[in-house]
Amino acid sequence: MLQQPKQLSNFRQKFLSPVQNFFLDSKAIGVILIGCTIISLLLSNTGWSNAYTSFWEKELPTSATVHLPHSILHFINDGLMFFFFLLVGMEIKRELLIGELSSIKKSLLPVIAALGGMMVPALIYTAWCGHTPFYKGWGIPMATDIAFSLGVLSLLGNRIPASVRIFLTALAIIDDLGGILTIAVFYAGNLNFTYLGLAGIIFGLLIVLNLFKVTQTVFHIGLGLLLWYFVYNSGVHATIAGVILAFTIPLKKITSWEHFLHYPVYFFIMPLFALANTAIVLPAHLQLVLSSEIHQGIFTGLLLGKPIGIYLFSLIAVKFKLASLPDGMSWKHLTGMGMLAGIGFTMSIFMATLAFAEEEQQLIAKVAILNASFVAGIVGYFYLRQKSKVKN
């Protein structure tokens, strides 16, 4: 009887503790996302390809009156990803109000850097493809993937100051908002202004809750789900609803919401997202894909345009004293972070499906996004690893 607690203690020490430590470690997020991506690409290009890729396209039960995501892939990207954007949006709000980005100069820098990180890649793509029938793809290299870029950054652990992660999160959020606006203005086929108006009304009600200091979670959840539904049906990418809701959550409630969402988002939704969105069958004639103007424009736009644009615009902003670097963040950190911002993925792939009507062009764009994201992740990781020291 006395041995059982000791055996249980040994079991916990040998097995449960390492598992718990792994999931508590920020590096776990990056390891899981990268692992899921590798597994998905392998399954998509082996004998299980048809079964695996068709699974994500499987149709879900739909209603003629209630318009919801119609496939597993759409349910993940348009539905579950709402919670990811809600989580990162709350983190940004907290940092803007009481954290690293609370001063005007510090909060302005991610905005300016993001503008550079969108404009320069778009210009580089246009230089490659502006004179071709593929000119509409200029928006593809504009976006930074929050999940994957932060996942790679998390692999560096305590080598990187927290301010770098916050800055990258803010920049990626602004990038995605810029991407969403680009989709709404240039790529969206049919905007439903009725649903946009309803979404605006819900947003107004959420603001009223703040003005009257209503903090009951049930009201925010109910209105948040309505907001998602109206935004989804408006023709604007549904994930923007998560950011809008996040900025209306009372500051004193944000910490509890973050604790509640952290594990489901990072250890369920994000791995599921990685598996679904990397189910890409690579073409046999890869050389023709790599030499395509679409590939060159997207690849160089993400890999070179992102770090050049982010660094250049940040340098101008600091030199003209419009903004300042966050505490603990150096220009070396900014350079490496700009490299990681070249990980496009989610929004870039989504834009590719809108910019190009033909499946072959979409495939070339997706391969370019994967290649650029892979190289940007590797180069950015090793650059930051070399330039940063481990903190005790």
N, C-alpha and C positions, 0 to 999 in steps of 0.2 A: 504493500500500500504506500510505503514511504518512497518507493522507487519511481512511482508514476510521475510525480511532479518533476523529478530530476530528468527523467526520460523526455517528458514534455518540454522541459527547458532546453535540453540538448537539441530536440527536434526544431524548436523555434530558432535556436541559435544557428543551426546548420542550414536550415531551409527557409523558414519564414522570414527571418531577419534580412538575409540577402535579397529576397524577393521584394520585401517592403522597402528596403533601401533603394533598390533599383527604381521602383515606381515613384519614390519620393525625389529621386535625383532628376534634375532638369535634363540631363543628357538622355534619359530614357525616351523622352519625346522624340528627339532627333533620331535615335537608334531605331525606334519602332517605325517611324515614317519612312526612313530610308530602306529598312528591311521590307516593309510592305510594298514599296515601289519596285524593288528588285524581284520579289516574289511575283508580283502582278505582271511585270514585263516578261518574266520567264514563262509563266503560265499562258500568256497571250501568244507566245511564239513557239509553242511545243504542240504535242498531240492533243492537249486539252484546250487548244485555242478556241474552237467553235463553242464548246460548252461554257467556257469561262467568260468569253466576251458577250455571248448572247444572254448570259445570266443577268448582267447589269442592265441590259436593254429590255428585260422582261417587263411586260405591261402589267400595271397595277389596276385593280378594279376602279373604274371611274364612274362619275355621275354626270348626267346631262345638265344638271342645274348647278352643281358645285364643282368649279374648275380647280383641280388639284394636280400635283405632279403625276405624270402618267406612266413613269417607269421607275425602276429602282434607282438608276443613276440620277434621274431628275429629283427624286425624293431626297437623295443624299445632298446633291448640290444646291437645290432650291429650298429644301426643308430643313434638314439637320444642320446645314452650314449656317443657318440663322443663329443658332446658339453659339457657334464659334465667333461670329461677328459681334454678337451681344457681349460675349466675354471680353474680347479684346477692346471693344468700344468702352466698356466700363473701366478697364485699366487705363485707357487714354484719358477718360474724363477725370479719374482720380489724380493722375499725374499732372494734368493741366491745372487742376484746382489747388492741390496741396503738395505736389511732388516735383520731380525733376524739371517739368516743363511749365511750372507755375508762373515764371516771369515772362514778360512779353518777348524779350529778346530770345529766350530759350525756346519758347513755343513757336516763334516765327520761323526758326531755322528749319525744322522738318518740313514746313510748308514750302519754303523756298527751294530746299533740296529736292523735294518731291517734284516740283515744277520742272527743275532741270532734268530730273530722272525720267520725266515723261516727254519733254520737248526734244531733247537730243536724240533719244532712240527713234522717235517718230521721224525726225529729220534724216537720220542715217538710213532708215528703211526707205524713205522717199527718194533718197539719192540712188538707191539700188533699183527701186521698182516704180518710181513716179512716172516713168515714160512707158510703162507696160500695162497690160490689162489687170495686173495684180495690185494696182496702186491703193486699193481700198484696205489693204492689210496694214496700213501705217499705225493703227492703234494697237496691234498685237504686241509689240515689244515695250509698250508703255507701262505695263503693270508689273508689280512685285508681288510674289506669292508670300503671304504672311506666314502661313504654317510651315512651309518648307524652309524659308530663309531663317526663321526663328529656330526651326529644328536643327539646322546646321550650326547656327550660332550657339545653341545650347550644348553642343558637343564640346565646346571650348571651356565650359564650366566657369570656374572662378578666375580664369585668365582674363575675362572680359568684364569691365565695370557694368553694373546694372543700367547705367545711363545709356550705354550703347544699345542694349536690348530695347529699352523704352523708345529710344530715338528711331530704331529700325521699325518697331511696331507702329509708331506714329507715322513714319514715312510711308510704310506699306498701306496703312489705312487710307491715307490721303491719296496714294496711288490708286487704290481700289475705288475710292470715291470718284477720282478723276476718270478712271476706266468706266465706271457706271454712267457718269455724265456723257462720256464719249459714246457709249452704247445707246443711251437715250436720245442723243442728238443726231448721231451719224449712222448708227447701225440698227436701231430699233425700227422694226417695220411698221407696227401698228400700236401706237400708244392709246390706251383707253383712258380718256380724261375723266370719265365718271369715277373709275376706281382710283385715279390719282387724287381727285377731289375728296373721296371718302377717306383715303389715307391721310390727307391733309387735316381732315376733321378729327380723326383719331389722334394725330400728333398734337393738335390743339387741345384735346381733352387731357392728354398726358401732361402737357404744360400746366393746365388748370389744376391737376392733381398736385403738382409741385407748388403752385402758388398758394394753395390751401393746405399745404403741408400734409397731404394724405400719404401715408407710408405703408398701408396694408398691401401686402404682396399680391393678393388675389386681384386687385384692380389693375395692377400693372401687367400681370400675366394675361388676364382677359383681353385688355386693350392691345397688348403686344401681339397676341395671336390674330386679332382682327387686323392690326396694322400689317402683319406679314401677309395675310390673305389678300388684302386690298393692293398692296405693293406688288405681290406676285402676279395678280391679274391685270395690273396696269400696263405691263409691258416693260417695266423697269426691273432690273435684276433684284430678286426677292431679298438677297442678303443685306441690302441697304437698310431694310427694316430693323435688323439687329442693331446696327449702329445708331439709328434714330432712337430706338427704344433705350439703348444704353445711356444716351445723353439725357434721358428724362428720368432715370432712376435716381432717387435721392442719395446724396453722397453717403449718408450714414448707413444706408442699406447695401451699398455696393460690396463691402467686404463679405457679408454673409452670402450674397448672390454669387460672388466669385468662388468662395469655398464650395458652394453647392454644385457649381457647373464645372469646376476644374477637372476632376477625374473623368466624368462622362464625356467631356469635350475632347480632352487630349489623349485619352486611352481607349476611346470607343469611336467617337465620331470622326476624328482625324485619321486613324488607321483605316477606317472604312472608306473615307474619302480618298485616301491614297490608293487603296486597292482598286476602287472603281474607276478613277480617273487616269490610271496608267495602264488600263486594259487596251493597249494599242498594239496592233499587229504591224510589225516593221516590214517595209516593202523589200522584195527580193532585189530589185534594181536600186540599191542604196546609193550608188555612185551618181546616178541621174538626179536623185533627190538632193544630194549634197551640193551639186553644181547648179541647182535651180536658183533663180533670182529671189524667189520667195524665201528659200532657206538662207541665202546670204544676207538678205535684208533683216530677217528676224534674228538670226544668229549674231550678227555684228551689232544690231541694235540693242539686244539684251546684254551681250558680253562686254562690249566697249561703250555703247551709248549710256548705259546706266551709271557706271562708276564715273565716267567723264562728266556727265551732266550733273550728278549729285555733288561731286567735288567742286566743279567750276562754279556752280550757283552758290554753294555754301561759302566758298572762298570770297566771292564778290560780296555776299551778305555780311560776312564778318569784317572784311576790309573796309566796307562803307559803314560799319557799326550799326547795321540794321538788326543784327542778331549776334548771339555768342554761342560758343560750344558749351554743351552741358558739362557739369562738374564731372571730372574723372575721365572725360573723353578727349582723345588727342586727334590730330589730323591723320595719324596712322590708322587709328580706329575707324575714322570716317572713310578712309580709302578702302579698307577691307570690308566695311559695311556696304559701301557702294558696289563692291564686287558681288557680295551676297545678294544685293538687290537685283542682280541680273537673273536670279531664279524667278522666272515668270510664271509658268505653270497654269494655275487655276483660271484666272481671269484671261490670261493670254489664250489658252485653249478655247475658252468660251467665246472670245472675240474672233478666233479663227473660224469657228463654225458660222459666225454671222457675216464675216467679211467675204468668205468664199462659198459660192454655191456648189461647186463641183467637189466631189468626195476626194479626188486625187489631190487637188490643191489643199484641202483641209488636212490630208495626211502629211503632205510635205511640211505644212506649217507646224503640225504637232511634233514631227520629228525634229524640226529646227528648235522648237521650244524645249524639248527634252534634252537635245544636245547642248544648247546654250545653258540651260539650268544645271546640267551635270557639270560642265566645265566651270561655270561661275561658282558653284558650290565647292568644288575641289580647290580652285585657285583662292577663293575667298577664305576658306578654312585654313589652308596652309599659310597664307599670308598673315592672317591674324594670329595664328599659333606661333609663328616665328617672331612677330613684332610685339607680342604681349608676354608678360611674365606671370607666373603663377603667384596668386596672393595667398598668404598663409592665413 
